[in-house]
Amino acid sequence: MELRTLRATGMTAKEEAELEAAEEEERRKRKKVGDAARVEYLIRDAMAQGKFDNLKYSGKPIPGLGERYDPDWWVKGLIQREHLSGLGPKAILLRTEDAELDAKLDALYSETQVREVVEDFNARVIDARRQLQGGPPVITKTRDIGVELERWRERRAAAQAAAAAAAAARESLNQELASKQLWWRRIWNGSG
């Protein structure tokens, strides 16, 4: 048997027994070290190897640390991170739509269209509140159609005023450029 061991490992049985004894001694030493000391050693070792360099939030606050606990945080994070639409509980979809509703209304051309979109949104919010299937609570509020129409009119008037101001500035610039071109033409042609 000793001859077989020598041929297989290149060690004698005595050397192999010494190796086993040394490994057993090492195992006993490791068991004596507590978990906290082992974790501390592993952290120091990883720091020495540079494994904690260039972390994503190094020197920055951890996002969401001070917020209250939300049991659906992972679903919301996935939907936001992956830009998913049409998936998820109605409550979350309605919150997302509520945040984007003003931009959607600004793209419409008539008060009738704005009224229809707001009525449809309100109907879906009320329907989601009636659901009995569970999921996150619906905290999205319905929108007052009159208030939304007034806000839409104000935003539309502000956009039209900004467009008119931009057009006036462009026209003024074009006139100034045209007068300079005429001046250069007169100088170039020698009639100025």
Salt bridges, closest charged atoms under 4 A:
GLU23 OE1 - ARG27 NH2 3.77
GLU24 OE1 - ARG27 NH1 2.76
GLU25 OE1 - ARG28 NH1 2.84
GLU26 OE2 - ARG30 NE 3.80
ASP35 OD1 - ARG38 NH1 3.12
GLU40 OE2 - ARG44 NE 3.83
ASP70 OD2 - LYS76 NZ 2.14
GLU97 OE2 - ARG124 NH2 2.48
ASP98 OD1 - ARG143 NH2 2.71
ASP102 OD1 - ARG143 NH1 2.97
ASP102 OD2 - ARG151 NH2 2.89
ASP102 OD1 - ARG155 NH1 3.77
ASP106 OD1 - ARG155 NE 2.56
GLU111 OE2 - ARG153 NE 2.70
ASP120 OD2 - ARG124 NE 3.18
ASP127 OD2 - LYS90 NZ 3.23
GLU148 OE1 - ARG143 NH1 3.27
GLU148 OE2 - ARG151 NH1 3.15
GLU150 OE1 - ARG153 NH1 3.16
GLU176 OE2 - LYS180 NZ 3.56
